[in-house]
């Protein structure tokens, strides 16, 4: 197996692990590795990354029922906006240059990292018996060892950010989770584990219009590299799902914020 293939496999495994832990599709890691380390063009890296995003989302379907934290009602609502955004982004993909897409990628990563660092110590759980509204829910919290509830706040903001995440999915192949998870957690009152699981449920559907557009543009030429990435994602997701109950929420937030910060530096200052 060649070095590039090993890198794609390893990057996919790490992306899948992060998908299970913090709900991102992995594009924020896969795109830089495929583009910078392996040498694919930015558009080719984006297309291969979207294959990895689909693999991440598909992996969530084989998780045990007791470990499925996703909020299906919230996911279905937000998918209306994220898929609409993805279709709009796919339609206008040709109007953006390679350098413009890289700049968008870097700015997006920087903003998300800042939000995550500001909200590191905030937890969004309520005592049992609270008013959780139509979109709220209950789950078993590994950090406290008991059941907790949460209420979804600022739904219009969640819809707007989901639309933006869909647009960015088409443009830069990030899957949308890197926007959706911090938004749900930091601004809408959704606990991190629930936000992560809900994001994983959404990103596969959101990626379909984007991947179709990349295919039509001829960006998905290296099927072998995309396949290695997807295999790595499938393996990494199972690892992440295994260790997720052992990882404190604050540690997951730190890992996510640090990773996104590194990506922002790469695309804003080393382009």
N, C-alpha and C positions, 0 to 999 in steps of 0.2 A: 504494500500500500504506500503510495507516494505521500510526500510531506503535505501537499495541499489537501489531499483527501483526509489525512489525519487531523489537520487543522479544522476542516469542515465538520468532521465527526465530533471532535472535542468541543468546538464552539456550539454545535447543535446540542450536545449533552449538557453543557453549562446553561444554554438558553432554556432547555426543557426543565432543568432543575429550578431555575429562576421562575419559570412559568408556574410550577407547582407551588413554590414558596410565596411569590409576590404577585402572581397573576399577569405578568407581562408576556407578550407573545414571543419575545426573544429577539425581535428585529433590532432593538436598540443595541444588542451585542452582536448579532449575526451580520448586520450590514457592515459595521466597521471591520470585522474579521475578514469577511469575503471581499470587501473592497480594498482595504489597506494591506492586510497580511497576505491574502492569496492573490490579489491583483485583478479581480474581476472589475469591470466598469461599475460605476455606481448603480446604473439601471439594471445590470445583470445581477449585482449583489442584492438589490431590492427584490427582484423576481424570485431568486432562490430563497431569500429570507421569508417571503410570503408562503412558500411551500412549508418551511419550518413552522410558521404561525399556524397553518392548518393542522400540522402534526401535533402541535401543542394543544390546540383546542380539542382535537380528536382524542387525545390521551385522557382528557378529563372524564370521558364517558366510561372508562373502565375503573374509575375510583370506586371503592366501597361506598355503599349508600350512607353509612354513618359518617363518612369523611367528606360528603358533598355539602359544602357550605353555601353554594350559590343561591341567589335570590332570583328564581325563575320569572316572577312577575316583573321585577325591576329590569331584568335582562331583556325581556320581550319588548317592554316599553322603549328602552334606550336603543334597541336594535333598529327600530323604525327610523331613528335619527342617524345612527352610525352608518347604516347601509345606504341611506340617502346621500350622506356625505361622501361615502366611498364611490358611489356612482357619479357624483359631480366631479370628484377629483380625477377619476378615470377618464371622464369625457374631456377634461382640460389638461391631461398629462403632457401632451406635446408642446404646450405653451411655455413650459419651464425648462430652463437650461440645467445642465449637470451641476454647475456651480451654485445656482439658485437653490436647487434641491438640497445640496450639502449645507448651505447656510440655514435653510429652514430646519433641517435636522438638528444642527447645533443649537440654534435658538430655542427650539422646543425642549431639548434635553436640559438646557440651562435653567429654563423657567420651572420645569418639573422638579429638578434637584433642589431649587430654592424653596419651593413649597414643601417638599418632604422634610428638609432640615428644620424649617420653622415649626412643623407639627410633630416632631419626634416624640414628645412626651404626652400627646393627647390621645385618649382612648374614648371610643364612641359606644359605650355600653350603658344600659339602663337596668335598674332593678326589675325583677319579675313582677308583672302586674301593671307596668307602665302603659300609657297610651302609645302604641306603636304605629297607628295609622294603617292605611291600606297597603302600603309598600314595605312596611317594617317586617321584622321577623325575630325568631328566637333560634339560638344554637348553643351547643356545648362549648364553653371557652376553655381551651387547654391551659391558658395562663392562670386562670382562677380556679379551675377544677369544677366549676358549676355552670348551670345554664344562665344565659344572659339574653337580654332583648335589646333591640335598637330601632330607631325611627329614622326614616329617610327624610332629610330636609333639602330645601332648595332644588326641587325637582326640575324647574325650568332651566336652572344652571346646569344640572346633570345632562339634560337633553341637548343644550347648546354645546357643551364640551364633547358629548358623544358624536355630534355632527362634525365637529372639528377633528375628532379622532378618526372618523371615517375618511375625511378628506386627506389627512396625513397618511393614512394607511395606503391609499392609492399613490400618493406622491413619493413617500420615502420608505414604505415597507415596514413600518414599525408595529403593525397589528392593532394599534390603538390602545392597548393595555397600559402603556407607559403614560398615557394621559388619563384614561378612565379610572385606574386604580387610585392614584393620588387625589383625583377630583372627588371620587366617592368617599374616600377615607378622610381627607383633610377638610373638605368643604360641605359634604352632604351627610355627615353623621353615620356613615357605614363602617363597621369594624374592618380592619385590614384583611382578615382571613375571608370574610364574606365578600369584600370588594374584589379580592384576588380571584376567588372562585367564580364570581359573577362575570368578571372580565374574561376569564378563560372560556366561559360559555359563549361570550359574544364575539371574540376575536376571529374565530373560524368563519362564521357567517359574514362578518364584515370584510374579511380578506377575499372572498370569492369574486366580487366585481373587480377588485384591484388586480388579482392574479389573472383574470380573463383579459384585462386590458394589457397587462405586461406580456401575456402570451401573444396577443394580436400584434403587439409592437415588435415581436421577435426578441424580447429581452431574456426569455427563458430558454436560451440555447444550450447551456451546459446542464443537461438533465442529470448527469452523473454526480456533479457537485451538489445539486439540489437534493438528490436522493440520499447522499451521505449526511447532509445536514438533517434531513427528516429522520433518518435512523438514529442519529445522535440525540435528537429531541425526544424521541420515544423512550430511549433508555434513560436519559436524564430526568424526564418527568417522573418516572417511577422512583428514582432515587430521591428527588425532591419531595414527593408525596410521603415517603417513608420517614424522612427526617423533619418534616414540617411540624408535627406535634411537639418536637423537642426544642424548636427554635422560638425564643421569646419574640413577641411582636416588635418590640423596639429594635432588636437586633436585625430583624428583617427590613425594617424601615431604613436603618443605617446602611445596610448592604445595598439596598436599592438606590438610595440617594447618592452614595459614593460611586456606584457604577455609572449612573446617569451623569454625574459630574465629570468623570473621566471621558466619557463620550463627548460631552459638550466641549471640553478643552480640545479634543482631537479635531473636531469639525469647525470650531470657531477660530482656533489659533494656529493650527497646523495644516491648513488646507493648501 
